[in-house]
Amino acid sequence: MTTVTKPERRSWLRDHSELGICALLVVLGVLVLTDALRIPTDFAQRGPVGPKAVPVLVGSLLLVVAALLARDVLRGGKGEAEAGEDVDLSAPADWRTVLLLCGAFLANAVLIGVVGFPISGAILFWGAAYALGSRNLVRDPLLAAGLSIFTFVVFNNLLGVPLPGGPLMEVF
């Protein structure tokens, strides 16, 4: 009888780390399926497909992908390293950029109900551009405002997805 030592077990887990993704996919698939099966449906209210069809399909496909990936990993398959990426993995994370992006998203979340999407979206887009290194103080706010107004008009007026307009509601 052979015993497996801790270094060998750690090495096996490191070589099969993709199984963690499989576990995540299984958890997501089960969550999607359980939520989908809880969707109330009335025969008179639904069409030929019903509201459960797509979530059940997505949850089932997540489980199938998890099983296929686990089979591949256990048979020795490995993901290929990105050949086109020029990333120095030894470089530290740029926490300033991450925190600035988080601040822009949080500002958008706090302000969207107060000032509406066109203004909070402009702050989000300008903040993201600033966090990612753009420092043009004339162009960036103008592009952010234009992109925010364009996004608002497309979603609110063309797609029928209501976004809070805030004080600019009467303009559009």
Helices and strands as residue ranges (DSSP letters): H 6-15, H 19-37, H 53-74, H 95-115, H 117-131, H 139-153, I 154-158, G 166-168
